[in-house]
Amino acid sequence: MKNDIYGILIRPLITEKGTHQSQTRNAYSFEVAPQANKAQIRQAVEKIYKVRVVEVRTANRKGKPRRAGYKWGTTSHWKKAFVVLHEDDRIDLF
């Protein structure tokens, strides 16, 4: 992971559930670096999107088994972060 804020947030997760939560609960989801903690995620979202973060929840996602021909492997493990913003703030990306 890079030591800057742009190395913490990998990409926003734009899904049907995420879109619904952004409209109803003002919550957004991101794929983040596995080593990032909640304080680093909060700081990165606040500085990149210029919003106020109220709450950060994280979840470690285990990779799924996949088959390529006759060999079995797994996809990479990754970390997901749910970020709840102040009621006056929005991220226009979603």
Backbone bond lengths (Angstrom), bond angles and torsions (degrees), N, CA, C in turn:
res aa  C-N    CA-C-N  psi(-1)  N-CA   C-N-CA  omega(-1)  CA-C   N-CA-C  phi
1 M - - - 1.447 - - 1.513 108.91 -
2 K 1.295 115.77 137.03 1.456 120.57 175.94 1.528 109.10 -70.54
3 N 1.294 116.79 158.97 1.454 120.69 179.57 1.522 112.64 -85.30
4 D 1.331 118.31 0.49 1.452 119.61 179.89 1.530 110.20 -99.90
5 I 1.314 116.38 171.03 1.458 120.64 -176.10 1.530 112.59 -70.02
6 Y 1.325 117.04 -23.70 1.463 119.85 -179.46 1.522 112.59 -76.61
7 G 1.325 118.04 -14.20 1.459 121.12 175.43 1.513 112.66 -86.99
8 I 1.325 117.46 -11.00 1.464 121.30 -178.42 1.518 111.09 -83.63
9 L 1.338 117.16 -49.20 1.459 121.09 178.14 1.519 109.26 -87.10
10 I 1.315 116.80 118.75 1.464 120.52 -179.26 1.525 110.12 -86.51
11 R 1.333 116.72 -51.48 1.468 119.96 178.78 1.521 108.97 -164.68
12 P 1.330 117.17 152.78 1.465 119.37 172.35 1.527 109.36 -76.82
13 L 1.316 116.17 146.26 1.462 121.05 178.16 1.523 108.17 -98.47
14 I 1.319 115.92 107.68 1.458 121.24 -178.39 1.524 107.35 -102.64
15 T 1.332 114.93 99.78 1.459 122.15 179.82 1.524 108.29 -128.37
16 E 1.313 115.89 172.72 1.457 119.94 178.31 1.535 110.65 -63.49
17 K 1.319 116.55 -43.19 1.460 120.59 178.70 1.534 110.80 -65.82
18 G 1.314 116.76 -42.06 1.457 120.41 179.68 1.517 112.73 -64.34
19 T 1.316 117.01 -38.39 1.459 121.36 177.27 1.523 110.71 -64.93
20 H 1.320 116.74 -41.27 1.463 120.74 178.32 1.530 110.64 -64.20
21 Q 1.338 117.64 -43.67 1.462 120.78 179.91 1.524 111.79 -66.95
22 S 1.325 117.73 -32.50 1.461 119.65 178.75 1.527 111.20 -68.09
23 Q 1.331 117.00 -29.33 1.454 120.42 -179.72 1.528 112.17 -85.49
24 T 1.322 117.92 -33.99 1.464 120.36 -174.78 1.532 112.79 -95.99
25 R 1.320 118.72 -43.03 1.461 121.56 -174.15 1.518 113.11 -110.00
26 N 1.335 118.15 -2.07 1.463 123.17 -175.88 1.527 110.58 58.45
27 A 1.352 115.47 40.36 1.466 122.14 -179.39 1.526 108.95 -115.27
28 Y 1.315 115.86 139.52 1.462 122.06 -178.15 1.519 109.09 -126.71
29 S 1.322 117.19 149.89 1.461 120.45 -178.79 1.525 110.16 -118.52
30 F 1.327 115.18 144.29 1.459 122.90 -178.16 1.517 109.62 -137.29
31 E 1.329 115.73 149.58 1.458 119.99 165.00 1.522 105.67 -87.48
32 V 1.331 115.99 129.80 1.459 120.81 -175.71 1.519 109.65 -124.70
33 A 1.318 115.51 167.11 1.462 121.23 177.41 1.527 109.04 -64.20
34 P 1.333 118.18 138.57 1.470 120.39 -176.75 1.532 114.14 -61.27
35 Q 1.321 118.26 -25.40 1.457 121.03 -178.57 1.527 112.53 -87.45
36 A 1.325 118.43 -7.99 1.467 121.94 -174.86 1.527 110.30 -72.88
37 N 1.338 115.81 138.78 1.459 119.83 175.60 1.528 109.16 -101.62
38 K 1.348 115.79 177.16 1.461 120.28 -174.08 1.524 112.56 -64.59
39 A 1.322 117.17 -37.05 1.466 120.26 179.82 1.524 110.88 -65.63
40 Q 1.330 117.79 -40.79 1.462 121.03 178.62 1.528 110.95 -67.11
41 I 1.336 116.99 -38.90 1.462 121.04 179.29 1.525 109.95 -65.10
42 R 1.336 116.77 -43.82 1.465 121.51 177.81 1.525 110.81 -58.53
43 Q 1.318 116.54 -47.40 1.460 121.62 -178.31 1.530 110.63 -62.97
44 A 1.330 117.26 -42.27 1.460 121.24 -178.58 1.529 111.16 -65.05
45 V 1.330 117.85 -45.53 1.468 120.59 -179.25 1.525 110.41 -65.13
46 E 1.336 117.31 -42.18 1.463 120.24 -179.38 1.527 112.09 -63.61
47 K 1.329 117.53 -39.52 1.461 119.85 -177.36 1.523 112.56 -79.31
48 I 1.330 118.09 -38.68 1.465 120.39 -177.18 1.532 111.20 -73.43
49 Y 1.337 117.14 -45.79 1.462 120.65 -175.01 1.528 113.46 -99.02
50 K 1.331 118.12 -4.72 1.471 123.33 179.08 1.529 111.61 55.01
51 V 1.337 115.25 54.40 1.461 123.04 178.35 1.527 108.91 -129.80
52 R 1.326 116.66 170.90 1.463 122.26 176.64 1.529 108.84 -104.83
53 V 1.317 116.95 124.68 1.463 122.66 -178.03 1.523 108.74 -95.32
54 V 1.339 115.79 130.62 1.460 121.70 178.73 1.526 110.76 -95.26
55 E 1.337 117.30 -41.25 1.464 121.32 -173.14 1.523 109.86 -149.54
56 V 1.338 116.30 146.37 1.461 122.43 175.69 1.526 108.20 -130.12
57 R 1.325 116.47 126.98 1.466 121.94 173.95 1.523 107.51 -121.14
58 T 1.325 116.82 142.07 1.463 120.51 -178.42 1.524 110.11 -125.21
59 A 1.327 114.99 156.12 1.462 121.88 177.10 1.520 108.19 -147.09
60 N 1.325 116.21 131.75 1.459 121.35 174.68 1.518 108.31 -88.76
61 R 1.324 116.46 123.74 1.461 122.04 -178.17 1.513 109.48 -101.66
62 K 1.313 116.43 128.02 1.446 121.87 -179.81 1.528 109.70 -82.76
63 G 1.340 116.48 144.30 1.455 120.82 179.12 1.514 111.69 -67.74
64 K 1.323 116.27 150.50 1.464 121.60 -178.16 1.524 110.55 -94.37
65 P 1.329 117.68 147.46 1.466 119.27 176.47 1.528 110.60 -71.40
66 R 1.314 115.69 136.71 1.459 122.28 179.39 1.522 109.09 -136.61
67 R 1.326 115.05 153.11 1.456 120.06 -179.83 1.517 109.44 -118.03
68 A 1.325 115.96 135.22 1.455 122.29 174.27 1.529 106.41 -123.31
69 G 1.323 115.92 99.65 1.456 119.77 -175.21 1.516 109.52 71.83
70 Y 1.330 116.56 -121.81 1.458 119.93 -179.83 1.527 112.00 -101.69
71 K 1.315 117.20 0.96 1.462 120.99 -179.81 1.527 110.89 -100.21
72 W 1.322 115.99 143.84 1.453 122.45 177.13 1.514 109.78 -106.99
73 G 1.314 115.46 143.83 1.455 121.39 176.35 1.519 108.46 -151.14
74 T 1.311 116.22 -173.35 1.458 120.04 177.88 1.521 109.08 -131.39
75 T 1.332 114.97 153.25 1.447 119.59 172.76 1.530 108.16 -76.06
76 S 1.293 117.13 168.06 1.457 121.63 -176.51 1.524 111.34 -70.07
77 H 1.336 115.72 146.29 1.458 121.08 170.49 1.526 107.34 -72.90
78 W 1.329 117.30 150.96 1.449 120.48 -179.91 1.520 110.54 -151.18
79 K 1.313 116.39 166.67 1.455 122.36 -176.53 1.524 109.53 -118.09
80 K 1.333 115.15 136.00 1.451 122.60 -179.42 1.525 108.22 -114.66
81 A 1.332 116.29 141.62 1.462 121.11 177.35 1.524 109.47 -126.09
82 F 1.341 116.08 132.59 1.453 122.84 173.55 1.514 107.22 -103.62
83 V 1.312 117.53 123.28 1.456 122.64 -176.27 1.527 108.45 -117.04
84 V 1.331 116.56 122.03 1.463 122.06 177.17 1.517 107.35 -100.32
85 L 1.336 115.61 127.49 1.460 121.28 -177.12 1.530 111.36 -98.57
86 H 1.319 115.13 163.98 1.463 122.32 173.35 1.520 107.96 -60.19
87 E 1.326 116.83 148.40 1.466 120.65 -173.47 1.524 113.70 -61.89
88 D 1.325 119.05 -22.14 1.463 121.18 179.23 1.518 113.80 -87.31
89 D 1.326 118.38 -11.66 1.469 122.81 -175.49 1.521 111.53 -100.05
90 R 1.320 115.24 150.51 1.468 122.37 176.81 1.521 108.45 -143.07
91 I 1.345 115.29 154.36 1.465 121.59 170.34 1.527 105.77 -112.00
92 D 1.313 117.07 121.09 1.467 121.37 -174.01 1.526 113.08 -76.68
93 L 1.303 117.11 -4.37 1.460 121.28 -177.46 1.518 111.93 -66.27
94 F 1.327 117.84 -29.94 1.455 121.81 -173.23 1.515 111.54 -94.49
